[in-house]
Amino acid sequence: MSEASLTDTSLAPPENHGWRVTFAGMGINLALGVLYTWSVISKGVPAEWQWTESDKSWPYAIACLIFCLIMVPAGRMQDRIGPRIVATIGGILVGIGMILASFTTTPLGFIMGFGVLAGAGIGFGYASATPPAVKWFPKAKTGLIAGLVVSGFGLASVYIAPLAKWLIGSYGVPVTVLAFGIGFLVVVVGLAQLLKPPPKGFVPQDPAKAETPAATAAPSQTQQKKEDFTPTEMLKTWQFYLLWFMYACGAGAGLMVIAKLAAMAKIQAGIELGFILVAVLAVGNGGGRILAGILSDKIGRKATMCICFILQAGLIALLSQTQSETFLANAFVLAAVSALIGANYGANLSLFPSVTKDFYGLKNFGVNYGLVFTAWGVGGFMLALLAGKVYDQTKTFTFAYYCSIALLLMAAAATFLVKAPRHMEAVPKAVES
């Protein structure tokens, strides 16, 4: 075989499937984002089911908790056997869970179907969407690609919220949940077949560095900065625990509002268009993920996080003052506040996978981010339940608001402390030719 033939075949660069994988991941998240429509579904629960506000909190809170816990084993599976099989498992579990929930009218039935099974399915699908996409692109685009993939999860409510409102009004909660279960099973399993990680040894081309000669290690160099951390190594760094705390604060505050937005609008401001606010919040949620990802590529992850935490604290403080007699009790004003709250919440979902990749590398990204992501579930679980329980006792969400504000300000302060781990590892000495 001639040298030219070898050049044309064996040494030819592999086809880049980055954009196809990115948009497939976004599509999967557009289906899995049914989680964010729970405020519309729970508001449509018939009075004859006799659910309390706390009852309505449990399926959502359990789904958040199961979702985040499943992310750890799902991330490990994704790293080892690839995203296609893991995402397919996710689609099947989401479909089965929602189909089973549609045949019950009890909180326990929805906890098992929507909370446990669908929550687990969301975890499997979500864990498989971002890692294969970011691996196809250079580091300078990490924020953008992560933002695009996870934007689907946030944007889902744009179409699911009004669709759920119409279906519930026309056919009731059971038929609505059944239809979503069947539809999302088909969509997620179908798109999962398009997920494909790059081949081993693939190095994405970075146009910005195309003409820069690669740096070569000096023959005497025996150590270099550690790029890829195993889960055990990551758990030994203090940065992991600070990132976890920041994520729990930022995500928990946003999830509390998302879970109760329709109820908050009705109870505090007397506005019956809660489903529209959910859809508007979703636009901000999806857009915030993309914009924060792009911004963090430009000014850094920590600066972007700090801005988002402080702005979110101010917005929740504003929302806490919403009463029927104030200017805030206006559909347009509440829509703007809801969109901004959604944007700042959504920013977390692109910033934290990006900083996890920056700090701990790509090799074990699936399981490492799964461990970081447990903060999302714990934060959502605790604050969503807090909002429901406090309301049942006091008939107001005030305490839950102020608790969220305090946590957000603490997270903003933490951005000044966190920094990338500086661990070193031994490397073989260069061999002289």
KEMAR-347170 format. One line per 5 residues: number of its first residue (from 1); for each residue x, y, z of C-alpha. Coordinates in steps of 0.25 Angstrom, whole numbers, plus 2048, in hexadecimal, padded with zeros to 3 digits. Each point is the difference from the previous one (the first is absolute). Layout:
residues N
NUM	X,Y,Z; ...
This chain:
residues 433
1	800,800,800; 806,80E,7FC; 802,80B,80A; 7F6,808,7F9; 7F5,7F5,803
6	804,800,80E; 7FE,80F,801; 7F3,7FF,7FA; 7FA,7F5,809; 807,7FC,80C
11	805,80E,804; 7F3,808,7FB; 7FA,807,80C; 7F2,7FA,805; 7F3,807,7FB
16	7FC,80A,80B; 7F2,7FD,805; 800,80B,80A; 7F4,808,7FC; 7F7,7F4,7FD
21	803,7FB,80E; 7FE,80E,806; 7F2,801,7FA; 7FC,7F2,803; 804,803,80E
26	7F8,80D,800; 7F4,7F8,7FB; 801,7F5,80A; 800,80B,80B; 7F4,807,7F9
31	7F8,7F3,804; 806,7FE,80E; 7FD,80E,804; 7F2,7FB,803; 805,801,80E
36	7FE,80F,800; 7F1,800,7FD; 7FD,7F9,80D; 7FB,80D,805; 7F5,800,7F5
41	7FD,7F1,802; 7FF,802,80F; 7F7,80C,7FF; 7F7,7F8,7F7; 7FE,7F5,80A
46	7F1,7FE,803; 7FA,805,80E; 7FA,7F2,801; 80E,7FA,801; 802,807,80D
51	80E,804,7FF; 807,80A,809; 80A,80A,7FB; 80B,7F7,807; 7FA,7F4,7F8
56	802,807,7F3; 80E,803,804; 805,7F2,802; 800,7FA,7F2; 808,80C,7FB
61	809,800,80C; 803,7F0,7FE; 802,802,7F1; 80A,80A,803; 807,7F8,80A
66	800,7F3,7F8; 804,807,7F4; 80D,805,806; 803,7F3,807; 7FF,7F8,7F3
71	809,80A,7F9; 80C,7FA,808; 7FE,7F1,7FB; 7FB,805,7F2; 80C,809,7FE
76	809,7F4,803; 7F8,7F8,7F6; 801,80B,7F6; 80F,801,802; 802,7F0,7FE
81	7F5,7FB,7F6; 7FD,80D,7F9; 7F4,80A,800; 7F7,7F8,7F6; 7FC,7F5,809
86	7FF,808,80D; 7F7,80B,7F9; 7F7,7F4,7FB; 7FE,7FB,80E; 7FD,80E,804
91	7F5,801,7F5; 7FA,7F3,804; 7FF,803,80F; 7FA,80E,7FE; 7F5,7FA,7F7
96	7FD,7F4,809; 800,809,80D; 7F6,80A,7FA; 7F7,7F6,7FA; 7FF,7F9,80E
101	7FE,80D,807; 7F4,803,7F6; 7F8,7F4,806; 800,805,80E; 7FB,80C,808
106	808,7FF,80D; 80C,808,804; 807,7F2,802; 7FD,7FC,7F2; 806,80D,7FA
111	80C,7FF,809; 803,7F2,7FB; 7FD,803,7F1; 804,80E,7FE; 809,802,80C
116	808,7F2,800; 7FF,7FA,7F2; 7FF,80D,7F7; 80A,807,809; 80A,7F4,7FE
121	7FD,801,7F1; 803,80F,800; 80D,7FD,807; 805,7F5,7F6; 7FC,809,7F4
126	806,80D,805; 80D,7F9,804; 802,7FC,7F2; 7FD,80D,7F8; 80B,80A,804
131	80D,7F7,801; 800,7FB,7F2; 7FD,80E,7FA; 80B,807,808; 80A,7F6,7FC
136	7FF,804,7F1; 804,80E,802; 80C,808,805; 801,806,80E; 7FC,80E,7FC
141	7F2,7FB,7FC; 7FD,7F8,80C; 7F7,80A,806; 7F8,802,7F3; 7FE,7F1,7FD
146	7FC,7FD,80E; 7F7,80B,800; 7F9,7FC,7F3; 7FE,7F2,804; 7FA,803,80E
151	7F8,80B,7FA; 7F6,7F6,7FB; 7FD,7FC,80E; 7FD,80E,804; 7F8,803,7F3
156	7F7,7F4,801; 7F6,808,808; 7FE,809,7F5; 7F8,7F6,7F9; 7FC,7F6,80B
161	7FA,80A,809; 7F5,805,7F7; 7FE,7F2,7FA; 7FF,7FA,80E; 7F6,80C,804
166	7F7,7FD,7F3; 801,7F0,802; 7FC,801,80F; 7F5,80A,7FD; 7FB,7F7,7F5
171	803,7F2,805; 805,800,80E; 80D,7FD,807; 800,7F1,7FE; 7FF,801,7F0
176	80A,80C,800; 80A,7F8,808; 7FE,7F3,7F7; 801,808,7F3; 80E,806,805
181	805,7F2,804; 7FD,7FA,7F3; 805,80C,7F8; 80D,802,808; 804,7F1,7FF
186	800,801,7F1; 807,80D,7FF; 80B,7FD,80A; 803,7F2,7FB; 800,804,7F2
191	80A,80C,802; 809,7F7,809; 804,7F9,7F4; 807,80C,7FA; 809,802,80D
196	80E,7FD,7FC; 80D,803,808; 80D,803,7F8; 80A,7F5,7FD; 80B,7FD,80A
201	80B,80A,7FE; 7F8,80A,7F9; 805,80F,802; 7F6,80B,7FC; 806,80A,7F7
206	800,80E,806; 801,80B,7F5; 805,80A,80A; 80C,7F7,802; 802,7FA,7F2
211	80C,808,7FD; 806,800,80E; 80B,7F5,800; 7FE,7F6,80B; 808,801,80D
216	80A,7F5,802; 804,7FB,80E; 80F,802,803; 807,7F3,801; 803,801,80F
221	7F1,803,803; 7FA,7F5,809; 7F3,807,805; 7F4,807,7FA; 7F3,806,805
226	7F6,7F5,802; 7F5,801,7F5; 7F7,7F4,803; 7FB,7FC,80E; 7FA,7F3,804
231	7F3,801,808; 808,7FC,80D; 80B,80B,7FC; 7F5,80A,7FE; 7F9,7FD,80E
236	80E,803,806; 800,80E,7FB; 7FA,80B,809; 7FB,807,7F3; 7F6,7F5,7FE
241	7F9,803,80D; 800,80F,7FD; 7FA,7FE,7F2; 7F6,7F6,806; 7FB,80B,80A
246	7FF,80B,7F6; 7F8,7F7,7F6; 7F7,7FC,80B; 7FD,80E,804; 7FE,805,7F1
251	7F8,7F5,7FB; 7F8,7FE,80D; 7FB,80E,800; 7FC,7FF,7F1; 7F9,7F3,802
256	7F8,805,80B; 7FA,80B,7F8; 7FE,7F7,7F4; 7F9,7F5,808; 7F6,80A,806
261	7FF,80C,7F6; 7F2,7FD,7FB; 7FB,7FF,80F; 808,80D,804; 7FA,808,7F5
266	7F2,7FC,804; 802,801,80F; 808,80D,801; 7FB,808,7F3; 7F3,7F9,7FD
271	805,7FD,7F2; 7FA,7F4,7FA; 80A,7FF,7F4; 80B,7F8,808; 802,7F7,7F4
276	804,80C,7F7; 80A,804,80B; 806,7F2,800; 801,801,7F1; 807,80E,801
281	809,7FB,80B; 804,7F4,7F6; 804,80A,7F5; 809,807,80A; 805,7F2,806
286	804,7FB,7F2; 806,80E,7FB; 807,802,80D; 808,7F3,7FE; 805,804,7F3
291	803,80E,803; 807,7FC,80D; 808,7F6,7F9; 805,80A,7F5; 802,80A,80B
296	808,7F7,808; 809,7FC,7F4; 803,80F,7FF; 802,805,80F; 801,7F3,808
301	7F7,7F7,807; 802,806,80E; 7FD,80E,7FC; 7F3,7FC,7F8; 7FC,7F7,80C
306	801,80C,80A; 7F8,809,7F7; 7F5,7F6,7FF; 7FF,7FD,80F; 7FF,80E,804
311	7F6,804,7F5; 7F8,7F3,804; 7FF,805,80E; 7FB,80D,7FC; 7F5,7FA,7F7
316	7FB,7F7,80B; 800,80C,80A; 7F7,807,7F6; 7F7,7F4,7FE; 7FE,7FF,80F
321	7FA,80E,800; 7F6,7FC,7F5; 7F2,803,806; 7F3,803,7F9; 800,80E,804
326	80E,803,7FB; 805,803,7F2; 807,7F3,7FF; 7F2,7F9,800; 800,802,7F1
331	801,7F5,7F6; 80B,807,7F7; 808,804,80C; 7FF,7F2,806; 804,7FA,7F2
336	80C,808,800; 805,7FC,80E; 7FC,7F2,7FD; 809,800,7F3; 80C,806,807
341	7FF,7F6,80C; 7FF,7F5,7F6; 80D,806,7F9; 808,800,80C; 7FB,7F3,805
346	803,7FA,7F2; 80E,806,800; 804,7F6,80B; 7FD,7F4,7F7; 80B,805,7F6
351	80A,806,809; 802,7F4,809; 802,7F5,7F6; 80A,80A,7F9; 807,803,80D
356	800,7F1,803; 807,7FD,7F3; 80A,80C,802; 804,7FB,80E; 7FF,7F1,7FE
361	802,7FC,7F1; 7F8,7F9,7F6; 804,7F1,802; 7F7,7FE,80C; 7F7,80C,7FD
366	7F3,7F8,801; 801,7FA,80E; 808,80D,805; 7F5,809,7FC; 7F6,7F6,805
371	806,801,80E; 800,810,7FF; 7F1,7FF,7FB; 7FB,7F9,80C; 800,80F,806
376	7F5,803,7F6; 7F7,7F5,805; 803,803,80F; 7FE,80F,7FE; 7F3,7FE,7F8
381	7FB,7F5,80A; 802,808,80C; 7FB,80E,7FC; 7F4,7FA,7F8; 7FB,7F9,80C
386	803,80C,809; 7F8,809,7F7; 7F4,7F6,801; 801,7FD,80F; 802,80F,804
391	7F4,803,7F8; 7F7,7F6,806; 804,805,80E; 800,80F,7FD; 7F8,802,7F3
396	80C,808,7FB; 80D,7FD,7F8; 807,80B,807; 80A,7F8,809; 804,7F7,7F4
401	803,80D,7F8; 809,806,80A; 807,7F2,802; 803,800,7F1; 805,80E,800
406	80A,7FD,80B; 805,7F3,7FA; 802,808,7F2; 808,80B,807; 809,7F5,807
411	802,7FA,7F2; 804,80D,7FA; 80B,802,80B; 805,7F2,7FE; 804,803,7F1
416	80B,809,806; 806,7F4,807; 7FF,7F5,7F6; 80B,7FD,7F6; 805,7F5,7F7
421	808,7F4,807; 80F,801,7FE; 803,7F1,801; 80D,7FB,7F9; 802,7F2,7FA
426	80D,7FA,7FB; 803,7FE,7F2; 80A,7F8,7F8; 80D,807,7FC; 801,804,7F2
431	808,7F6,7F8; 80B,805,7F7; 800,7FC,7F2
